[in-house]
Amino acid sequence: MNSIERVKAALQFNNPDKVPVFDLVRGDLLPLPLTFSNNWKPGWKEGEENLFPHIRGGYKWDRPDWANKAEFEGNKWRTLHHEEVDEWGCIWNMQGNDTNMGHPGRASLPDWNDYENYIEKYSPDPSDKSRFKLAFQLKKNSDPEKYRVLLPMYHGLSQLTSYIRGFNNYLIDHKRNPDQLKRLLEHIADYYIQLIKSSIKLGLEPHGVWFTDDLGQQSGPFISPKMFESFYESSYKRVFDVAHDLGLDVHLHCCGKVDRLLPIFIKWGLNAIEFDSPRMSGYEDLRPYRGKIMFWGCVNIQSIYTLGTPEEVKREVWHMIRNLGTKNGGYGAYFYSDYKDIGVRRENIKAFQSGLKEYGIYSKIPLHWWDYPTIDNWKDSEVPPLPPLDSN
């Protein structure tokens, strides 16, 4: 199988030859990141004085007058304690030389009375061709048989809304300001729908779209399943339906123990969900959804990937294949991209790769392994032994 066929077979439980891999550009997926508009001018709008651009990597900034100071020359400003603004007006508190995104320090819409002004001031244009420039470059220079997946900039519907409102305000809005909250969610859904449509219209030819939406904490979702379905069905399902109508699969990264939300996402048509820490939701609590939705999973970053031995990491690969997928597919290996940020040793990355070579080719997996009993009480830091090679 080529990569497109392999990912599609895994998504559809249609007997892939081996476990598909998402490892930046090295695996079966080609990520097509959509970026900020070339027309974005951070620091220029009224109220953006002393707010720097919220963007990682190299960036040629058209600086306003206030930023033309010696202490800000080049990228010196990155080393200072400062605030940054993104295209949605969210304000990020940066300590200097930050290596990850974190969370906004100030909301962009703290008062619902300012909604109309906010929307007029901070509504990114999803049809701007400059957003797709990097994606087209990557597509041009990559294997045409890779599964191409859109990576919209910023986060999914719930998480972006929480950034705009501020997390505490966002949670309270479900009770105090439900109509305003739903209105903002629909506005963001419109943006992502137009972004997906623009990718098709411009000829990017994606096979799927990948959203990032952290919806839970260690013990459960931020919002009860009943409330989640009530508030988010219209906006989420509308995005999923448009993607499906255009021939795209929908993938969702999600942190937190969110197994209680999976029946809702499955009903809405989500094709795949990705967990950096599958053991947070728990293999036993994810078991009812095997064969109903594809799971992308990294070796648990909170314990085994970061703290385990290479031998444990390698064994865990089988347990992910067995507990998240089926003998007909349904599991994909996800390699956490910022491994240095969480302290993953290179030997554990190699062990993850080695485990996929040994256990990730379906024709080489002993048939009795699929029926071998799994344990009910998993401990996050312990990796059970492999099933015996002898079926007797």
Protein Blocks (a to p, Z undefined) as FASTA:
>chain_A
ZZklmmmmmmnonopabdcddehjlmmbdcddddddfkbcghkaghiaoiacddehjddd
dddfklmcfklgojlmmmpccddddfkopacddebjpabfbjafbdfblbfklmmmmmmm
mcccfklmklmmmmmmmmmmpcfkbccddddehjdfklmmmmmnopklmmmmmmmmmmlm
mmmmmmmmmmmmmmmmmmmmnonopabdcddddfbdfkbcfbdfklmmmmmmmmmmmmmm
mmmmnopacddddedjfklmmmmmmmnopabdcdfblmlnopklmmmmgokaccdddddf
klmmmmmcfklmmmmmmmmmmmmmcfkboiacdddfklmlnopafklmmmmmmmmmmmmp
mklpcfklmmpccdfbdcfkbccddddfblZZ
